[in-house]
Amino acid sequence: MKQTIFITLMALLLAVGGKDLRVLVLTPTPQMHCENCENKIKNNMRFEKGVKKVETSIEKQLVTITYDPKKNNVEGLQAGMKKIGYDTKVVSDNKLKVKKD
């Protein structure tokens, strides 16, 4: 529950007025074991089309990607992870809509 709230809040902070964003949570295989694993994922996935933010958790074995669905999709992001040596399983893919005040 706390993780879902955190992910939602982070996506809200990243949103630019009126944009639809999605938050994709993946589990990687092989598992992340160290900071180098995390950095490999963050440094490569940030260049995938539409990616706004990448977060990782070694403890929970999760990769959280906030992205613009007009520029990419789940399959495209999973393909990006595959390019750097990680198969992935989707934990969740949540749609967010943030309106500019």
ZIBELBEL-V227849 format. One record per residue. N is the residue number from 0. RES is the residue in three letters. SS is DSSP state (H for helix, E for strand, C for the rest). PHI is phi in whole degrees, -180 to 180 (999 if undefined). OMEGA is omega in whole degrees, 0 to 359 (999 if undefined). Layout:
N:RES:SS:PHI:OMEGA + N:RES:SS:PHI:OMEGA
This chain:
0:MET:C:999:180 + 1:LYS:H:-61:181 + 2:GLN:H:-65:179 + 3:THR:H:-62:178 + 4:ILE:H:-64:180 + 5:PHE:H:-61:180 + 6:ILE:H:-62:179 + 7:THR:H:-62:179 + 8:LEU:H:-64:179 + 9:MET:H:-63:179 + 10:ALA:H:-65:178 + 11:LEU:H:-64:179 + 12:LEU:H:-67:182 + 13:LEU:H:-83:187 + 14:ALA:C:-67:174 + 15:VAL:C:-105:187 + 16:GLY:C:-24:172 + 17:GLY:C:80:182 + 18:LYS:C:-80:171 + 19:ASP:E:-85:176 + 20:LEU:E:-127:175 + 21:ARG:E:-126:177 + 22:VAL:E:-119:182 + 23:LEU:E:-103:177 + 24:VAL:E:-115:183 + 25:LEU:E:-124:168 + 26:THR:E:-110:182 + 27:PRO:E:-90:171 + 28:THR:E:-132:6 + 29:PRO:C:-70:181 + 30:GLN:C:-69:173 + 31:MET:C:-78:182 + 32:HIS:C:-114:187 + 33:CYS:C:-153:179 + 34:GLU:H:-64:178 + 35:ASN:H:-64:177 + 36:CYS:H:-63:179 + 37:GLU:H:-60:182 + 38:ASN:H:-64:178 + 39:LYS:H:-60:180 + 40:ILE:H:-66:182 + 41:LYS:H:-60:184 + 42:ASN:H:-69:179 + 43:ASN:H:-90:184 + 44:MET:H:-72:180 + 45:ARG:C:-66:179 + 46:PHE:C:-92:176 + 47:GLU:C:-69:182 + 48:LYS:C:-54:174 + 49:GLY:C:83:182 + 50:VAL:E:-74:179 + 51:LYS:E:-101:182 + 52:LYS:E:-159:177 + 53:VAL:E:-129:176 + 54:GLU:E:-126:179 + 55:THR:E:-131:175 + 56:SER:E:-140:177 + 57:ILE:C:-66:182 + 58:GLU:C:-56:183 + 59:LYS:C:-96:182 + 60:GLN:C:57:180 + 61:LEU:E:-128:171 + 62:VAL:E:-119:181 + 63:THR:E:-113:183 + 64:ILE:E:-121:173 + 65:THR:E:-96:186 + 66:TYR:E:-144:177 + 67:ASP:C:-92:183 + 68:PRO:C:-68:176 + 69:LYS:C:-78:183 + 70:LYS:C:-111:180 + 71:ASN:C:-158:179 + 72:ASN:C:-144:183 + 73:VAL:H:-57:182 + 74:GLU:H:-62:179 + 75:GLY:H:-66:179 + 76:LEU:H:-71:176 + 77:GLN:H:-65:177 + 78:ALA:H:-64:176 + 79:GLY:H:-63:177 + 80:MET:H:-66:180 + 81:LYS:H:-63:180 + 82:LYS:H:-60:181 + 83:ILE:C:-101:171 + 84:GLY:C:98:181 + 85:TYR:C:-122:166 + 86:ASP:E:-80:183 + 87:THR:E:-137:173 + 88:LYS:E:-122:180 + 89:VAL:E:-77:175 + 90:VAL:E:-91:177 + 91:SER:E:-159:176 + 92:ASP:E:-145:186 + 93:ASN:E:-102:177 + 94:LYS:E:-88:177 + 95:LEU:E:-126:176 + 96:LYS:E:-127:181 + 97:VAL:C:-120:179 + 98:LYS:C:-104:177 + 99:LYS:C:-76:180 + 100:ASP:C:-74:999
